[in-house]
């Protein structure tokens, strides 16, 4: 059985008010608070984030409605792993030492035209979205949320650049065609007899830049502390959760922390969450940031292209039918 966790206090996972950033006011104090959170746990909440409450409610409503559809209907929307757009059934993601995650999702990304050069070239993770014609409400709700969450991601990258003593546009120069992925998750209730190896999402770190998470009041997100214990990051009305990914930790020369987290659902109720994985352009060069290294603290990681790294990580943990994410 999974041991109960205590709720994180605000010193462990702070709530950052983004109002000064969105109003164009001084953000030095906000940048310092963000820097501290990214160094200590790699997780924080954001309030006054700019995403409409109506749009949030609509996308959660569409998510619940979609996963209430018959399984055989959803199977008609199964994604191709090369492009990662559409329905992902339960049992695809498996972390070492754990059973397959008890979750399913519908995934969308930057909606590229069929004649886009990267689509024609079959570049991984570049594709049109898969919108079932019989479900126009799904597309309407998802596109509206995607647009506002993408804007939030861009604003956060400006703030993070300031926290790292970089020009505010530093990361946005690599977001011309970002590999942004939005996943609408459904977590069925975990059986009461579930073991510690059967979870909604087994302990893992996120692969890329930053993750913006909208979660429902059921909660279930838990973070691993430095001492090995787990703390809960529950739903807080009016906020989203943000966390740092592995590639961003690498980019900062380990100044920022990509922390292990997991999802449990012991409530006996359905859980829904909508993360946006804000990743940058495929060819973005991840080379140690100039403000994160010195003669006394030289770069610890070799340079890597953003997309090559992301694809390699997907291949390691996700099996999709008989194909993998790099299959042509």
Residue frames relative to the residue before (quaternion, step in Angstrom):
aa qw qx qy qz dx dy dz
X 1.0000 0.0000 0.0000 0.0000 0.00 0.00 0.00
X 0.4735 -0.6617 0.5083 0.2823 3.55 -1.24 0.54
X 0.4221 -0.7139 0.4988 0.2516 3.55 -0.82 0.99
X 0.5366 -0.6158 0.4571 0.3521 3.63 -1.02 0.70
X 0.2554 -0.7579 0.5818 0.1480 3.56 -1.18 0.60
X 0.4274 -0.6682 0.5332 0.2943 3.55 -1.21 0.47
X 0.5515 -0.6079 0.4607 0.3378 3.54 -1.25 0.45
X 0.4915 -0.6585 0.4859 0.2978 3.58 -0.94 0.89
X 0.3327 -0.7128 0.5675 0.2434 3.57 -1.07 0.65
X 0.7021 -0.5119 0.3050 0.3899 3.55 -1.28 0.37
X 0.5986 0.5460 -0.3812 0.4451 3.60 1.15 -0.33
X 0.6704 0.4878 -0.2914 0.4772 3.59 1.18 -0.56
X 0.7751 0.0483 -0.0054 0.6300 3.58 1.00 -0.86
X 0.1475 -0.8494 0.5010 0.0762 3.61 0.17 1.24
X 0.3719 -0.6646 0.5935 0.2604 3.52 -1.37 0.31
X 0.1386 -0.7971 0.5862 0.0438 3.57 -0.63 1.14
X 0.2991 -0.7545 0.5661 0.1441 3.55 -0.79 1.10
X 0.2376 -0.8231 0.5049 0.1053 3.58 -0.46 1.23
X 0.3434 0.7762 -0.4830 0.2153 3.60 1.25 0.02
X 0.6598 0.5002 -0.3476 0.4401 3.67 0.79 -0.80
X 0.6364 0.5327 -0.3283 0.4511 3.58 1.01 -0.79
X 0.7261 0.4441 -0.2535 0.4596 3.58 0.82 -0.99
X 0.6905 0.4569 -0.2821 0.4847 3.60 1.17 -0.48
X 0.4975 -0.6774 0.4179 0.3449 3.58 1.24 -0.05
X 0.4323 0.6949 -0.4586 0.3462 3.58 1.19 0.52
X 0.6959 -0.4417 0.3267 0.4624 3.65 -1.20 0.13
X 0.1456 -0.8241 0.5464 0.0336 3.58 -0.89 0.97
X 0.3065 0.7851 -0.5014 0.1956 3.61 1.19 0.26
X 0.6837 0.4707 -0.2966 0.4723 3.61 0.85 -0.90
X 0.6337 0.5229 -0.3252 0.4683 3.58 0.99 -0.80
X 0.6496 0.5133 -0.3165 0.4629 3.60 0.97 -0.83
X 0.6429 0.5093 -0.3287 0.4681 3.60 1.01 -0.74
X 0.6478 0.5117 -0.3212 0.4640 3.60 0.97 -0.81
X 0.6446 0.5106 -0.3168 0.4726 3.57 1.00 -0.80
X 0.6384 0.5353 -0.3264 0.4464 3.57 0.93 -0.89
X 0.6525 0.5178 -0.3109 0.4578 3.57 0.97 -0.87
X 0.6686 0.5003 -0.3023 0.4596 3.59 0.91 -0.90
X 0.6745 0.4990 -0.2967 0.4561 3.58 0.97 -0.84
X 0.6453 0.5058 -0.3172 0.4766 3.59 1.15 -0.55
X 0.7552 0.4476 -0.2200 0.4255 3.59 0.90 -0.94
X 0.8323 0.0366 -0.0110 0.5530 3.63 0.72 -0.96
X 0.3981 -0.7234 0.4788 0.2984 3.59 1.17 -0.44
X 0.6909 0.4082 -0.2656 0.5343 3.59 1.30 0.20
X 0.1590 0.7579 -0.6285 0.0730 3.55 -1.18 0.64
X 0.4180 -0.6511 0.5643 0.2879 3.54 -1.32 0.34
X 0.1522 -0.7499 0.6266 0.1482 3.57 -1.28 0.37
X 0.1305 -0.7585 0.6344 0.0714 3.54 -1.07 0.87
X 0.7844 0.2300 -0.2218 0.5315 3.58 -1.25 0.38
X 0.2215 0.8402 -0.4562 0.1922 3.52 1.00 0.99
X 0.5592 -0.6566 0.3687 0.3467 3.59 1.23 -0.13
X 0.5797 0.5536 -0.3958 0.4481 3.62 1.23 0.01
X 0.4827 -0.7021 0.4549 0.2590 3.54 -0.76 1.10
X 0.5111 -0.6402 0.4807 0.3128 3.58 -1.00 0.84
X 0.6359 0.5335 -0.3344 0.4463 3.59 1.00 -0.75
X 0.6626 0.4944 -0.3042 0.4733 3.57 1.00 -0.81
X 0.6218 0.5253 -0.3356 0.4740 3.57 1.05 -0.72
X 0.6645 0.4993 -0.3068 0.4637 3.58 0.86 -0.92
X 0.6593 0.5233 -0.3103 0.4418 3.57 0.97 -0.84
X 0.6959 0.4624 -0.3014 0.4594 3.60 0.87 -0.84
X 0.6242 0.4977 -0.3541 0.4871 3.61 1.08 -0.55
X 0.6252 0.5308 -0.3392 0.4607 3.59 1.04 -0.72
X 0.6618 0.4941 -0.3021 0.4761 3.58 0.97 -0.84
X 0.6268 0.5358 -0.3348 0.4560 3.59 1.04 -0.76
X 0.6657 0.4861 -0.3072 0.4756 3.59 0.87 -0.89
X 0.6560 0.5175 -0.3090 0.4542 3.57 0.96 -0.87
X 0.6496 0.5243 -0.3274 0.4427 3.59 0.94 -0.82
X 0.7467 0.4124 -0.2410 0.4629 3.58 0.78 -0.96
X 0.5677 0.5396 -0.3966 0.4788 3.57 1.30 0.14
X 0.4991 0.6451 -0.4293 0.3878 3.60 1.28 -0.14
X 0.6234 -0.5414 0.3939 0.4039 3.61 -1.15 0.47
X 0.6099 -0.5824 0.4049 0.3533 3.55 -1.08 0.78
X 0.6660 0.5173 -0.3251 0.4280 3.60 0.89 -0.87
X 0.6221 0.5175 -0.3499 0.4719 3.60 1.11 -0.54
X 0.6729 0.4973 -0.3056 0.4543 3.59 0.89 -0.90
X 0.6088 0.5677 -0.3541 0.4261 3.58 1.09 -0.64
X 0.5964 0.5624 -0.3697 0.4375 3.60 1.18 -0.39
X 0.6991 0.4505 -0.2566 0.4925 3.58 1.28 -0.32
X 0.2999 0.7930 -0.4940 0.1931 3.61 1.25 0.22
X 0.4663 -0.7104 0.4678 0.2430 3.53 -0.93 0.97
X 0.3883 -0.6110 0.6167 0.3092 3.49 -1.40 0.23
X 0.4867 -0.7131 0.4091 0.2954 3.62 -0.69 1.00
X 0.5803 0.6115 -0.3720 0.3884 3.56 1.14 -0.55
X 0.7888 0.3122 -0.1366 0.5116 3.56 1.07 -0.83
X 0.2191 -0.8305 0.4890 0.1522 3.59 1.23 -0.47
X 0.4770 0.5815 -0.5053 0.4231 3.52 0.57 1.25
X 0.7142 0.4348 -0.3177 0.4472 3.60 -0.77 0.99
X 0.7621 -0.3886 0.2929 0.4271 3.55 -1.32 -0.41
X 0.0974 -0.7596 0.6409 0.0526 3.56 -1.00 0.92
X 0.3415 -0.7710 0.4977 0.2032 3.61 -0.49 1.13
X 0.6392 -0.4942 0.4175 0.4158 3.51 -1.34 0.19
X 0.7571 0.4198 -0.2851 0.4115 3.55 -1.17 0.61
X 0.5108 0.6668 -0.4150 0.3496 3.61 1.26 0.03
X 0.7631 0.3463 -0.1862 0.5129 3.59 0.89 -0.95
X 0.0636 0.7943 -0.5984 0.0835 3.55 -0.83 1.03
X 0.2337 -0.7670 0.5870 0.1121 3.54 -0.78 1.12
X 0.6076 -0.5716 0.3928 0.3871 3.63 -1.04 0.65
X 0.8201 0.2402 -0.1942 0.4817 3.57 -0.92 0.94
X 0.7186 0.3799 -0.2358 0.5325 3.58 1.30 0.02
X 0.5459 -0.5647 0.4907 0.3773 3.53 -1.29 0.32
X 0.6649 -0.4868 0.3652 0.4331 3.59 -1.24 0.32
X 0.5876 -0.6101 0.4047 0.3446 3.57 -1.04 0.81
X 0.3755 -0.7199 0.5481 0.2007 3.55 -1.08 0.87
X 0.5197 0.6017 -0.4307 0.4271 3.56 0.50 1.23
X 0.1066 -0.7422 0.6542 0.0990 3.53 -1.35 0.35
X 0.1218 -0.8256 0.5503 0.0264 3.58 -1.12 0.52
X 0.2113 -0.6880 0.6633 0.2052 3.48 -1.42 0.19
X 0.1408 -0.8455 0.5150 0.0073 3.56 -0.65 1.16
X 0.0286 -0.7678 0.6401 0.0052 3.53 -1.12 0.81
X 0.1277 -0.7818 0.6055 0.0761 3.53 -1.28 0.37
X 0.7376 -0.2831 0.2833 0.5437 3.54 -1.20 -0.52
X 0.3330 -0.7877 0.4901 0.1686 3.58 -0.57 1.19
X 0.0665 -0.8364 0.5438 -0.0158 3.56 -0.12 1.32
X 0.5133 -0.6499 0.4707 0.3043 3.56 -1.10 0.71
X 0.6274 -0.5597 0.3904 0.3752 3.57 -1.20 0.53
X 0.7185 0.4205 -0.2585 0.4900 3.59 1.14 -0.55
X 0.3510 0.7164 -0.5147 0.3140 3.58 1.24 0.33
X 0.5542 -0.6452 0.3986 0.3430 3.65 -0.83 0.87
X 0.6789 0.4826 -0.3093 0.4589 3.61 0.97 -0.73
X 0.6088 0.5199 -0.3485 0.4875 3.59 1.17 -0.52
X 0.6488 0.5134 -0.3119 0.4671 3.57 0.93 -0.89
X 0.6996 0.4596 -0.2568 0.4831 3.57 1.02 -0.83
X 0.3611 -0.7574 0.4635 0.2850 3.60 1.34 -0.10
X 0.1789 0.7829 -0.5647 0.1901 3.52 0.90 0.95
X 0.5362 -0.6502 0.4181 0.3390 3.63 -0.77 0.94
X 0.8493 0.1909 -0.1730 0.4607 3.53 -1.19 0.82
X 0.6235 0.4844 -0.3478 0.5057 3.61 1.27 0.31
X 0.3181 0.7496 -0.5059 0.2847 3.57 -0.42 1.22
X 0.5428 -0.5238 0.5000 0.4254 3.54 -1.32 0.04
X 0.5155 -0.5969 0.4960 0.3633 3.56 -1.21 0.36
X 0.3953 -0.6863 0.5598 0.2436 3.54 -1.27 0.47
X 0.0216 0.8150 -0.5754 0.0645 3.58 -0.34 1.25
X 0.3415 -0.7422 0.5344 0.2166 3.63 -0.44 1.12
X 0.4804 -0.7021 0.4456 0.2788 3.58 -0.69 1.09
X 0.6897 0.4972 -0.2835 0.4437 3.57 1.07 -0.70
X 0.7174 0.3929 -0.2309 0.5269 3.60 1.30 -0.08
X 0.0069 0.8446 -0.5353 -0.0043 3.66 0.61 0.98
X 0.5938 0.5860 -0.3607 0.4171 3.60 1.13 -0.57
X 0.6054 0.5497 -0.3605 0.4487 3.60 1.13 -0.60
X 0.6731 0.4923 -0.2975 0.4649 3.57 0.87 -0.93
X 0.6520 0.5353 -0.3244 0.4280 3.58 0.86 -0.93
X 0.7093 0.4527 -0.2680 0.4693 3.59 0.82 -0.99
X 0.6794 0.5033 -0.3002 0.4416 3.58 0.90 -0.91
X 0.6708 0.4975 -0.3139 0.4518 3.61 0.89 -0.84
X 0.6407 0.5237 -0.3347 0.4508 3.59 0.99 -0.77
X 0.6792 0.4665 -0.2996 0.4809 3.59 0.93 -0.86
X 0.6170 0.5662 -0.3474 0.4221 3.59 0.93 -0.90
X 0.6695 0.5162 -0.3108 0.4345 3.59 0.86 -0.95
X 0.7134 0.4389 -0.2763 0.4713 3.60 0.84 -0.90
X 0.6418 0.5073 -0.3357 0.4669 3.62 1.01 -0.69
X 0.6142 0.5369 -0.3488 0.4613 3.60 1.05 -0.69
X 0.6360 0.5132 -0.3247 0.4762 3.59 0.99 -0.79
X 0.6276 0.5205 -0.3335 0.4733 3.59 1.00 -0.79
X 0.6438 0.5255 -0.3252 0.4513 3.59 0.92 -0.84
X 0.6540 0.5056 -0.3111 0.4689 3.57 0.96 -0.82
X 0.6475 0.5107 -0.3188 0.4672 3.59 1.00 -0.78
X 0.6498 0.5086 -0.3193 0.4659 3.58 1.00 -0.80
X 0.6321 0.5238 -0.3437 0.4560 3.60 1.00 -0.68
X 0.6085 0.5296 -0.3527 0.4742 3.59 1.11 -0.57
X 0.6696 0.4966 -0.2915 0.4691 3.55 0.97 -0.91
X 0.6532 0.5109 -0.3143 0.4621 3.58 0.94 -0.84
X 0.6178 0.5328 -0.3506 0.4599 3.58 1.00 -0.76
X 0.6446 0.5088 -0.3225 0.4708 3.58 0.96 -0.81
X 0.6449 0.5293 -0.3238 0.4463 3.60 0.98 -0.83
X 0.7202 0.4118 -0.2278 0.5098 3.57 1.16 -0.64
X 0.4905 -0.6923 0.4076 0.3377 3.59 1.27 0.35
X 0.4691 0.6311 -0.4617 0.4105 3.54 1.03 0.90
X 0.6286 -0.4781 0.4256 0.4417 3.55 -1.27 0.15
X 0.5864 -0.6252 0.3780 0.3500 3.60 -0.93 0.87
X 0.7169 0.4463 -0.2574 0.4697 3.60 1.08 -0.56
X 0.3290 0.7962 -0.4752 0.1787 3.58 1.27 0.03
X 0.7556 0.3786 -0.2227 0.4860 3.60 0.70 -1.03
X 0.6169 0.5708 -0.3476 0.4157 3.58 1.11 -0.64
X 0.5459 0.5971 -0.4129 0.4183 3.60 1.18 -0.32
X 0.7154 0.3896 -0.2328 0.5312 3.58 1.26 -0.41
X 0.6101 0.5298 -0.3537 0.4712 3.59 1.20 0.51
X 0.2285 0.7835 -0.5398 0.2063 3.58 0.90 0.92
X 0.7674 0.0037 0.0047 0.6412 3.58 1.10 -0.73
X 0.0225 -0.8724 0.4881 0.0119 3.58 0.66 1.11
X 0.4429 -0.6821 0.5218 0.2576 3.55 -1.16 0.69
X 0.0834 0.8210 -0.5525 0.1172 3.54 0.72 1.15
X 0.0613 -0.7908 0.6089 0.0134 3.58 -0.88 0.95
X 0.1000 -0.7620 0.6386 0.0392 3.54 -0.89 1.01
X 0.0752 -0.8110 0.5801 -0.0113 3.54 -0.77 1.08
X 0.2115 -0.7573 0.6088 0.1056 3.55 -0.78 1.07
X 0.1345 -0.8493 0.5104 0.0087 3.55 -0.25 1.35
X 0.0982 -0.7315 0.6700 0.0794 3.49 -1.28 0.66
X 0.0897 -0.7774 0.6224 0.0136 3.55 -0.84 1.10
X 0.2926 -0.7408 0.5729 0.1932 3.62 -0.48 1.11
X 0.6203 -0.5303 0.3938 0.4231 3.62 -1.15 0.39
X 0.4335 -0.6660 0.5356 0.2857 3.57 -1.07 0.73
X 0.5190 -0.6281 0.4660 0.3449 3.59 -0.94 0.78
X 0.5971 -0.5899 0.3988 0.3694 3.63 -1.04 0.68
X 0.7075 0.4515 -0.2542 0.4805 3.57 1.15 -0.62
X 0.3384 0.7724 -0.4879 0.2255 3.60 1.27 0.12
X 0.3865 -0.7171 0.5356 0.2225 3.54 -1.00 0.86
X 0.6832 -0.4901 0.3570 0.4068 3.54 -1.33 0.12
X 0.6705 0.4751 -0.3070 0.4801 3.61 1.25 -0.17
X 0.6603 0.4467 -0.3094 0.5184 3.62 1.28 0.06
X 0.1499 0.8097 -0.5390 0.1772 3.57 -0.18 1.32
X 0.6331 -0.4946 0.4187 0.4234 3.53 -1.29 0.28
X 0.7459 -0.0916 0.0539 0.6575 3.54 1.08 -0.82
X 0.3879 -0.7336 0.5125 0.2206 3.57 -0.62 1.15
X 0.6776 -0.4877 0.3383 0.4341 3.61 -1.17 0.42
X 0.1731 0.7731 -0.5829 0.1804 3.55 -0.81 1.06
X 0.3029 -0.6727 0.6194 0.2685 3.52 -1.35 0.07
X 0.4877 -0.6348 0.4984 0.3329 3.58 -1.17 0.47
X 0.5643 -0.6826 0.3712 0.2789 3.53 -1.04 0.83
X 0.8311 0.3953 -0.1194 0.3725 3.51 0.78 -1.11
X 0.8422 -0.1826 0.1740 0.4766 3.53 -0.94 -1.05
X 0.7396 -0.2587 0.2148 0.5830 3.57 0.27 -1.29
X 0.2466 -0.7419 0.6050 0.1509 3.55 -1.26 0.53
X 0.1638 -0.7550 0.6299 0.0801 3.55 -1.01 0.93
X 0.0718 -0.8446 0.5303 -0.0164 3.57 -0.44 1.21
X 0.1170 -0.7244 0.6760 0.0672 3.52 -0.96 1.02
X 0.0166 -0.8092 0.5871 -0.0155 3.58 -0.67 1.06
X 0.4726 -0.6662 0.4917 0.3018 3.56 -1.17 0.54
X 0.7151 -0.4834 0.2828 0.4184 3.62 -1.22 0.23
X 0.4924 0.6510 -0.4407 0.3735 3.61 1.22 -0.19
X 0.2651 -0.7866 0.5165 0.2104 3.60 1.07 -0.69
X 0.2715 0.7947 -0.5273 0.1294 3.56 -1.10 -0.71
X 0.5540 0.5943 -0.4032 0.4211 3.60 1.24 -0.21
X 0.0032 -0.7978 0.6017 -0.0386 3.57 -0.88 1.01
X 0.2378 -0.7848 0.5656 0.0875 3.56 -1.03 0.92
X 0.3987 -0.7096 0.5295 0.2391 3.54 -1.12 0.68
X 0.3201 -0.7485 0.5530 0.1775 3.59 -0.86 0.98
X 0.6823 -0.4939 0.3508 0.4092 3.54 -1.28 0.29
X 0.6810 0.4793 -0.2920 0.4704 3.59 1.14 -0.62
X 0.6153 -0.5805 0.3322 0.4172 3.61 1.30 0.09
X 0.5686 0.5880 -0.3878 0.4249 3.59 1.23 -0.19
X 0.3793 -0.7157 0.5439 0.2194 3.54 -1.32 0.33
X 0.0956 -0.7717 0.6266 0.0511 3.56 -1.14 0.74
X 0.4298 -0.7053 0.5065 0.2474 3.56 -1.10 0.72
X 0.1788 -0.7335 0.6461 0.1120 3.54 -1.16 0.78
X 0.1222 -0.8639 0.4844 0.0632 3.58 0.31 1.25
X 0.6692 -0.4447 0.4095 0.4322 3.51 -1.39 0.07
X 0.0149 -0.7475 0.6639 0.0124 3.56 -1.05 0.88
X 0.4877 -0.6995 0.4392 0.2827 3.55 -0.59 1.16
X 0.8276 0.2395 -0.1845 0.4730 3.56 -0.99 0.88
X 0.6904 0.4522 -0.2804 0.4901 3.60 1.25 0.15
X 0.2139 -0.6826 0.6673 0.2074 3.48 -1.46 0.13
X 0.3869 -0.6771 0.5691 0.2608 3.55 -1.28 0.41
X 0.1105 -0.7766 0.6183 0.0493 3.57 -1.01 0.86
X 0.0450 0.7991 -0.5995 0.0072 3.57 -1.03 0.74
X 0.5261 -0.6375 0.4896 0.2776 3.50 -1.32 0.57
X 0.3019 -0.7602 0.5503 0.1680 3.58 -1.07 0.77
X 0.7309 -0.4634 0.2969 0.4036 3.55 -1.33 0.32
X 0.6899 0.4882 -0.3040 0.4397 3.56 0.87 -0.92
X 0.6324 0.5078 -0.3374 0.4778 3.58 1.12 -0.59
X 0.5926 0.5356 -0.3708 0.4738 3.61 1.04 -0.63
X 0.6493 0.5188 -0.3043 0.4655 3.56 0.97 -0.89
X 0.6509 0.5283 -0.3100 0.4485 3.58 0.96 -0.91
X 0.7266 0.4122 -0.2370 0.4959 3.60 1.05 -0.73
X 0.4782 -0.6864 0.4339 0.3346 3.59 1.24 0.26
X 0.6584 -0.5408 0.2651 0.4514 3.55 1.14 0.87
X 0.3434 0.7135 -0.5278 0.3075 3.60 1.14 0.47
X 0.7502 0.2854 -0.1682 0.5722 3.59 1.00 -0.84
X 0.3842 -0.7576 0.5038 0.1565 3.54 -1.15 0.78
X 0.1797 -0.7246 0.6560 0.1108 3.53 -0.96 0.96
X 0.1526 -0.8637 0.4796 0.0268 3.53 -0.13 1.35
X 0.5242 -0.6041 0.4974 0.3358 3.54 -1.21 0.60
X 0.0659 0.7716 -0.6308 0.0489 3.53 -1.11 0.79
X 0.1390 -0.7759 0.6119 0.0648 3.55 -1.28 0.37
X 0.2825 -0.7282 0.5909 0.2020 3.56 -1.33 0.16
X 0.0419 -0.7646 0.6431 0.0110 3.54 -0.94 0.98
X 0.0780 -0.7841 0.6132 0.0554 3.56 -1.18 0.51
X 0.0421 0.8353 -0.5400 0.0947 3.53 0.17 1.36
X 0.4726 0.7395 -0.3921 0.2759 3.58 1.31 0.03
X 0.4296 -0.6808 0.4800 0.3485 3.57 1.16 -0.51
X 0.6671 0.4606 -0.2900 0.5087 3.61 1.31 0.12
X 0.5932 -0.5469 0.4436 0.3901 3.55 -1.28 0.33
X 0.1548 -0.7755 0.6049 0.0932 3.59 -1.05 0.78
X 0.0828 -0.7850 0.6133 0.0283 3.56 -1.08 0.81
X 0.0811 0.7732 -0.6279 0.0356 3.56 -1.09 0.69
X 0.1990 -0.7810 0.5858 0.0856 3.55 -1.20 0.58
X 0.0307 -0.8023 0.5962 0.0031 3.58 -0.17 1.22
X 0.1621 -0.7148 0.6634 0.1509 3.52 -1.28 0.51
X 0.2095 -0.7629 0.6041 0.0960 3.54 -0.71 1.16
X 0.1571 -0.8240 0.5419 0.0517 3.54 -0.18 1.34
X 0.0605 0.7972 -0.5910 0.1072 3.53 -0.10 1.37
X 0.4872 -0.6979 0.4578 0.2567 3.57 -1.14 0.62
X 0.7758 -0.3361 0.2439 0.4751 3.57 -1.30 -0.23
X 0.6423 -0.5518 0.3713 0.3809 3.56 -1.13 0.69
X 0.7764 0.3688 -0.1863 0.4759 3.59 0.84 -0.96
X 0.3418 0.7486 -0.5097 0.2510 3.61 1.21 0.14
X 0.3256 -0.7681 0.5160 0.1943 3.62 -0.70 1.03
X 0.1829 -0.7791 0.5925 0.0917 3.57 -0.60 1.14
X 0.1449 0.7608 -0.5980 0.2064 3.51 -0.09 1.44
X 0.6437 -0.5591 0.3443 0.3930 3.58 -0.89 0.89
X 0.4707 -0.6983 0.4682 0.2676 3.55 -0.78 1.08
X 0.5627 -0.6426 0.3933 0.3401 3.60 -0.93 0.81
X 0.6979 0.4556 -0.2788 0.4771 3.61 1.12 -0.55
X 0.6809 0.4824 -0.2817 0.4735 3.59 1.29 0.01
X 0.7340 0.3075 -0.2401 0.5559 3.58 1.20 0.33
X 0.0289 -0.7714 0.6355 -0.0112 3.51 -1.28 0.45
X 0.7093 -0.4073 0.3244 0.4752 3.56 -1.28 -0.10
X 0.6983 0.4441 -0.2610 0.4970 3.57 1.09 -0.73
X 0.7716 0.2253 -0.1188 0.5830 3.61 1.20 -0.45
X 0.0408 -0.8486 0.5274 0.0113 3.60 0.47 1.19
X 0.6786 -0.4803 0.3524 0.4297 3.62 -1.22 0.32
X 0.2932 -0.7865 0.5272 0.1319 3.57 -0.93 0.98
X 0.7626 0.3263 -0.1612 0.5348 3.59 1.23 -0.36
X 0.5023 -0.6343 0.4960 0.3151 3.55 -1.15 0.63
X 0.5738 -0.5703 0.4471 0.3817 3.61 -1.14 0.51
X 0.0047 0.7832 -0.6213 0.0235 3.56 -1.18 0.64
X 0.4569 -0.6399 0.5332 0.3122 3.58 -1.20 0.51
X 0.5950 -0.6184 0.3791 0.3463 3.57 -0.89 0.97
X 0.7275 0.4614 -0.2631 0.4344 3.59 0.70 -1.06
X 0.6206 0.5443 -0.3512 0.4418 3.59 0.97 -0.78
X 0.6578 0.5117 -0.3084 0.4586 3.57 0.99 -0.86
X 0.6645 0.5115 -0.3097 0.4482 3.59 0.86 -0.95
X 0.6627 0.5062 -0.3079 0.4581 3.59 0.86 -0.93
X 0.6551 0.5139 -0.3254 0.4481 3.59 0.92 -0.83
X 0.6618 0.5026 -0.3115 0.4609 3.60 1.02 -0.73
X 0.6124 0.5281 -0.3539 0.4699 3.60 1.02 -0.72
X 0.6559 0.5380 -0.3147 0.4257 3.55 0.89 -0.94
X 0.6577 0.5477 -0.3056 0.4171 3.57 1.06 -0.75
X 0.8273 0.2708 -0.1144 0.4786 3.62 0.94 -0.77
X 0.7507 0.3600 -0.2215 0.5076 3.62 1.16 -0.25
X 0.0832 -0.7561 0.6486 0.0260 3.49 -0.99 1.00
X 0.0693 -0.8156 0.5740 -0.0233 3.53 -0.71 1.11
X 0.7779 -0.1835 0.0463 0.5992 3.52 -0.15 1.36
X 0.7521 -0.3473 0.2508 0.5009 3.61 -0.77 -0.95
X 0.6237 0.5454 -0.3309 0.4518 3.55 1.29 0.11
X 0.2152 -0.7373 0.6051 0.2098 3.55 -1.29 0.06
X 0.7342 -0.4764 0.2672 0.4033 3.51 -1.29 0.30
X 0.7036 0.4355 -0.2816 0.4858 3.59 1.15 -0.35
X 0.4547 0.6867 -0.4630 0.3276 3.62 1.22 0.07
X 0.3632 -0.7339 0.5312 0.2175 3.57 -0.97 0.82
